Amino acid sequence: MMLMVSVQNLAEAREAVEGNADIVDVKNLDEIFIGANYPPVIKEVREAFPKERHVSVTLGSVPEAVGTVALAVYGAAVLKATSVKVGFVNMSYDTALRTLKECKKALKGFDTKLIAATFADSHLYNGIDPKLVVKLAKESESDGILIDTLTKDGRNLFDFMDEPTLKSLTDEAKDLGMSTALSGALKISNFDTLVRINPDIVGVRGAVCKGEDRYNGRVDAKAVANVKNELDMRVEGKIEVFNNTK
C-alpha cells in the first residue's frame, strides 16, 4: 500500500519525498474544489526527481468542456506525469464518460495513466454517485479509480461512505486490473479501516502538514515519515487492524 501526499510546489514535494512518500501528487488548493496546478510548477516538480518517482497530477473537478479537459490531460502527459486524475462535479454520467474516453485518446502514445475520480460527498454538489466510479472507469478504459471528498469542514471520507461499500468498490476495481486510491481528509485514526479495505494508494495532505492545516500549513517531512510509518506498521501486521472494527 502506497502513501500519496498532495503538494502545491517543489518545496513541499521535497518534504514529501524526504518523509518517504511513495507518490507526490501535484494540485492547486487555491482553485475551487481542488484544481490543477500551473504547468511550470508541475514541470519543476517532475524534473526534480528521477523517472521512477511517481509524480501524479490532479485536475480536480473538471468543467463540462470535453475538449478542454482532454487538452489538459494531454498537457499532463507532455509534462511526463505518472498519472492524471480527472474528477467530476455537477455533470451527468454520460458527459463524464465521454470526457474520460476523450482523455484516454489524448494519452495514446504516452506512459501517463488515466485515473477516474469521484467524490464520496458528491450528493452535496450535484455530482456523480461515487458508487459508479468502477463502472465509469471500466467503460472509459481508465487505468484506475480514486474516491476523494470535496468537503473540507472536518468531515472525511468515512463520514460519507462506509467500510463495506468502499471495500466492495476497491475489490471490484482490483479484479478488473485497475489501481485503487482512497483519499479525503484521512488521518492516522482511519488507518485500521483503510488497511482492511486495502486500496493500493492512500492519499493525505492535512495529516502531514504543520498544524494539520491543509491550507495554511506546509507539508512537513517528519509528519510524512510518521504517517508513512503508521501505515506501514498496519500493512505489515505490526499493528493489528482486523480485531478493531469499531
C-alpha positions as CSV (number, residue, x, y, z in Angstrom):
1,M,0.0,0.0,0.0
2,M,1.5,3.3,-1.1
3,L,1.3,6.7,0.6
4,M,0.3,9.6,-1.7
5,V,1.0,13.2,-0.4
6,S,-0.6,16.2,-2.1
7,V,1.7,19.1,-2.6
8,Q,1.5,22.6,-4.1
9,N,5.1,23.3,-5.0
10,L,8.6,21.9,-5.2
11,A,9.4,22.7,-1.6
12,E,6.5,20.6,-0.4
13,A,7.4,17.9,-2.9
14,R,10.9,17.7,-1.5
15,E,9.5,17.4,2.1
16,A,7.1,14.6,1.0
17,V,10.0,12.6,-0.7
18,E,12.2,13.2,2.3
19,G,9.5,11.7,4.5
20,N,9.4,8.6,2.3
21,A,6.1,9.3,0.5
22,D,5.6,6.9,-2.4
23,I,3.7,9.3,-4.6
24,V,3.9,13.1,-4.9
25,D,0.5,14.5,-6.1
26,V,0.7,18.0,-7.5
27,K,-2.5,20.1,-7.1
28,N,-3.7,23.6,-6.6
29,L,-5.8,24.3,-3.4
30,D,-6.5,27.9,-4.4
31,E,-8.9,26.8,-7.1
32,I,-12.5,25.8,-6.2
33,F,-13.0,22.1,-5.5
34,I,-9.2,21.5,-5.8
35,G,-7.8,22.5,-9.2
36,A,-4.9,21.8,-11.4
37,N,-1.5,23.5,-10.7
38,Y,0.3,25.5,-13.3
39,P,2.5,23.8,-15.9
40,P,5.8,25.4,-14.8
41,V,5.1,24.1,-11.2
42,I,4.3,20.6,-12.5
43,K,7.4,20.6,-14.7
44,E,9.6,21.8,-11.9
45,V,8.4,19.0,-9.6
46,R,8.6,16.3,-12.3
47,E,12.2,17.3,-13.3
48,A,13.4,17.4,-9.7
49,F,13.0,13.6,-9.2
50,P,14.0,10.5,-11.2
51,K,11.6,8.9,-13.5
52,E,10.9,6.1,-11.1
53,R,9.4,8.6,-8.6
54,H,5.7,8.6,-9.1
55,V,4.6,12.2,-9.7
56,S,0.8,12.5,-10.3
57,V,-1.2,15.4,-11.4
58,T,-4.7,16.3,-10.2
59,L,-7.1,18.2,-12.4
60,G,-9.7,18.2,-9.7
61,S,-13.3,18.7,-10.7
62,V,-13.3,19.4,-14.4
63,P,-15.7,21.7,-16.4
64,E,-18.2,20.4,-18.8
65,A,-15.9,21.1,-21.7
66,V,-14.7,17.8,-23.1
67,G,-12.0,19.2,-25.5
68,T,-10.6,21.5,-22.8
69,V,-10.2,18.6,-20.4
70,A,-8.7,16.3,-23.0
71,L,-6.2,19.0,-23.8
72,A,-5.3,19.4,-20.1
73,V,-4.8,15.7,-19.8
74,Y,-2.5,15.8,-22.9
75,G,-0.5,18.6,-21.2
76,A,0.0,16.4,-18.1
77,A,1.3,13.6,-20.3
78,V,3.7,16.0,-22.1
79,L,4.9,17.1,-18.7
80,K,5.6,13.4,-18.0
81,A,3.2,13.0,-15.1
82,T,3.0,9.4,-14.0
83,S,-0.8,9.6,-13.8
84,V,-3.5,12.3,-14.1
85,K,-6.7,12.3,-12.1
86,V,-10.0,13.6,-13.6
87,G,-12.9,14.2,-11.3
88,F,-16.5,15.4,-11.9
89,V,-18.9,17.7,-10.1
90,N,-22.3,18.8,-11.4
91,M,-22.1,16.7,-14.5
92,S,-24.1,13.8,-16.0
93,Y,-22.7,10.3,-16.1
94,D,-22.8,10.3,-19.9
95,T,-20.8,13.5,-20.2
96,A,-18.2,12.3,-17.6
97,L,-17.9,9.1,-19.6
98,R,-17.4,10.9,-22.9
99,T,-14.8,13.2,-21.2
100,L,-12.8,10.2,-19.9
101,K,-13.0,8.5,-23.3
102,E,-11.5,11.6,-25.0
103,C,-8.9,11.8,-22.3
104,K,-7.9,8.2,-22.9
105,K,-7.5,9.0,-26.6
106,A,-5.3,12.0,-25.7
107,L,-3.0,9.8,-23.7
108,K,-2.3,7.4,-26.6
109,G,1.5,7.0,-27.1
110,F,2.3,8.3,-23.6
111,D,3.0,6.4,-20.4
112,T,0.7,8.6,-18.3
113,K,-2.1,6.7,-16.6
114,L,-5.7,7.9,-16.5
115,I,-7.5,7.9,-13.2
116,A,-11.3,8.3,-12.9
117,A,-12.2,10.2,-9.8
118,T,-15.5,10.6,-7.9
119,F,-16.3,12.1,-4.6
120,A,-17.9,10.4,-1.6
121,D,-19.8,13.6,-0.8
122,S,-20.8,14.3,-4.4
123,H,-24.5,14.4,-3.5
124,L,-23.8,17.8,-1.8
125,Y,-22.6,19.2,-5.2
126,N,-24.9,17.5,-7.7
127,G,-22.0,15.1,-8.5
128,I,-21.9,11.6,-9.9
129,D,-22.8,8.8,-7.4
130,P,-19.3,7.6,-6.2
131,K,-20.6,4.0,-6.3
132,L,-20.5,4.3,-10.1
133,V,-16.8,5.0,-10.2
134,V,-15.7,1.5,-11.2
135,K,-18.4,1.3,-13.9
136,L,-17.2,4.7,-15.2
137,A,-13.6,3.7,-15.2
138,K,-14.3,0.3,-16.9
139,E,-16.4,1.9,-19.7
140,S,-13.8,4.6,-20.4
141,E,-10.9,2.1,-20.2
142,S,-9.3,4.2,-17.4
143,D,-6.3,2.8,-15.6
144,G,-7.5,3.4,-12.1
145,I,-10.0,4.9,-9.7
146,L,-9.9,7.5,-6.9
147,I,-12.6,8.2,-4.3
148,D,-12.0,11.5,-2.6
149,T,-14.0,14.2,-0.9
150,L,-14.7,17.9,-1.7
151,T,-16.0,18.9,1.8
152,K,-13.2,20.3,4.0
153,D,-15.1,21.1,7.2
154,G,-13.7,18.4,9.5
155,R,-15.7,15.5,8.0
156,N,-13.8,13.0,5.9
157,L,-14.3,10.0,3.6
158,F,-15.9,7.8,6.2
159,D,-18.5,10.4,7.1
160,F,-19.9,9.8,3.6
161,M,-19.2,6.2,2.7
162,D,-18.9,3.2,4.9
163,E,-16.2,0.5,5.0
164,P,-18.2,-2.3,3.3
165,T,-19.1,-0.1,0.4
166,L,-15.6,1.1,-0.1
167,K,-14.2,-2.4,0.3
168,S,-16.6,-3.7,-2.4
169,L,-15.7,-1.0,-4.9
170,T,-11.9,-1.4,-4.2
171,D,-12.1,-5.2,-4.7
172,E,-14.2,-4.8,-7.9
173,A,-11.7,-2.4,-9.4
174,K,-8.8,-4.6,-8.5
175,D,-10.4,-7.6,-10.1
176,L,-10.6,-5.5,-13.3
177,G,-6.9,-4.8,-13.1
178,M,-7.3,-1.1,-12.1
179,S,-5.3,0.8,-9.5
180,T,-7.3,1.9,-6.5
181,A,-6.9,5.0,-4.3
182,L,-8.8,6.5,-1.4
183,S,-8.4,10.0,0.0
184,G,-10.4,12.7,1.7
185,A,-9.2,14.3,4.9
186,L,-7.8,11.0,6.1
187,K,-6.0,10.7,9.4
188,I,-3.9,8.1,11.2
189,S,-7.1,7.1,13.2
190,N,-8.6,5.9,9.9
191,F,-5.6,3.7,9.0
192,D,-7.0,0.5,10.6
193,T,-10.1,0.8,8.4
194,L,-8.1,1.7,5.3
195,V,-5.8,-1.3,5.7
196,R,-8.9,-3.6,6.0
197,I,-10.3,-2.1,2.8
198,N,-6.8,-2.5,1.2
199,P,-6.6,0.1,-1.6
200,D,-3.4,0.4,-3.5
201,I,-2.9,4.0,-2.5
202,V,-3.9,6.2,0.5
203,G,-3.9,9.9,-0.1
204,V,-3.3,12.6,2.5
205,R,-2.5,16.2,3.0
206,G,-3.7,17.8,6.2
207,A,-2.3,14.8,8.2
208,V,1.2,15.6,7.0
209,C,1.0,19.5,7.2
210,K,2.3,21.5,10.1
211,G,-0.6,22.0,12.5
212,E,-2.6,19.6,10.4
213,D,-3.7,22.6,8.4
214,R,-4.0,21.6,4.8
215,Y,-4.4,25.2,3.6
216,N,-2.1,27.3,5.7
217,G,0.3,24.6,6.9
218,R,3.2,23.3,4.7
219,V,3.9,19.6,4.1
220,D,6.5,18.5,6.7
221,A,8.9,15.7,6.2
222,K,8.7,14.5,9.8
223,A,5.0,14.3,9.7
224,V,5.1,12.4,6.4
225,A,7.6,9.9,7.9
226,N,5.3,9.4,10.9
227,V,2.2,8.8,8.8
228,K,4.1,6.5,6.5
229,N,5.4,4.5,9.4
230,E,1.9,4.2,10.9
231,L,0.5,3.0,7.6
232,D,3.4,0.5,7.1
233,M,3.1,-1.0,10.6
234,R,-0.5,-1.8,9.9
235,V,0.2,-3.2,6.5
236,E,3.0,-5.4,7.9
237,G,0.8,-6.7,10.7
238,K,2.8,-5.0,13.5
239,I,-0.4,-3.2,14.5
240,E,-3.5,-5.5,14.4
241,V,-6.3,-4.0,12.3
242,F,-8.8,-6.9,11.9
243,N,-9.8,-7.0,15.6
244,N,-10.5,-3.3,15.6
245,T,-13.8,-2.8,13.7
246,K,-15.4,-0.1,15.7
